[in-house]
Amino acid sequence: MTGSVPQTSRAGSAGVILRFLAALLLGAAGGAVFWAIGAPLPWVLGSMTACAAGSIAGLPVQASAATRRPMAAVLGVVLGSTFHPGLVAQAAEWILPIALLPVFLATAAFACILYFRRVAKFDPPTAYFAGMPGGIAEMVLLGSERGADERAIGLIHGARIFLVVFTLPFLIRAFEAEQHVLVLDAPVVAQTGSWSLLLWGIGCALVGAVVGKALRLPAWHLMGPLFVSAAVHLSGLSDFAIPAWAIAAAQVGLGATIGCRFVGLPLATVARTLLIAAGSTAILLVITFAWSFAIGWATGLNPALIALAYSPGGVAEMSMVALSLSLEAGFVIVHHLVRVVLVIAGAPFAFRLMGAPDAS
């Protein structure tokens, strides 16, 4: 019959969903363990660690694009809700960190590209796009169009995000405890839900997904809901707060997505990738903290906040770390959005200036 869905296709889709549900259950169990031992960012780190271990062990867990997108939309609404009218008054303090961001990115990229060429022995295009502090999808696409090894780029960026998300919360918490630095006001978090909250949240997710796809935003399933939710809060149209349980659930989903990037990889490949990525991650974190302390000294801003804004992780990951540590997530989000635009626009241009062959 024309138009019917093959049984194998339906079975495959059901299998993907079941493996994602298994990943969420495993991630929630890992998050509960990390929460019990008092680890920072427990629901992300615990979920990420449990799902990474499960992926390497061959457990039936998975996070495909079909399952990641609804979770990304939820994350977008959560992160957008951290924006508030008071951010406008703080915007003048952000001029210097944003102005210096291109210089920081050039410094970090140069150091990492040199590392991947001299130490990891990557070919020039692969080293270039593996060393660029941009998003995974964008760097894989740009690199593959220019003759780079897209699998190596994807693995390196995935491992980098894993390592940054795992180490940075511990470093930030240690710094905060040592310096007794006062963090900015945390976003208001509701402890219970309501029908109005549910309607606002679903509305921002649906409208944001449509807008994000129509505008062809990078990671539109995340960015669209984030922008719509932020616009609703900044305009004062609504100040709906996200329940604590929903934030924890979003963090479990984020951690599961990161951990499941190792699905299907042999242990030797995972170990080698993590080892190579650890070197570049260490370089990036040293540069990040050096810039953070310098900018913090010059502006009076919290260096921990600047470190998250400059850190070589993804916008969702670093913003969620800020949210969990009661730091101003809006500051982090804005800086990472600027970073994404700068890298996507500047990476191909700089690649051509270097005299490298460009297949685009």
Helices and strands as residue ranges (DSSP letters): H 7-36, H 42-57, H 65-80, H 86-90, G 91-94, H 95-118, H 124-131, H 136-144, H 150-179, H 195-214, H 220-235, H 244-259, G 260-262, H 267-299, H 303-310, H 315-324, H 329-353
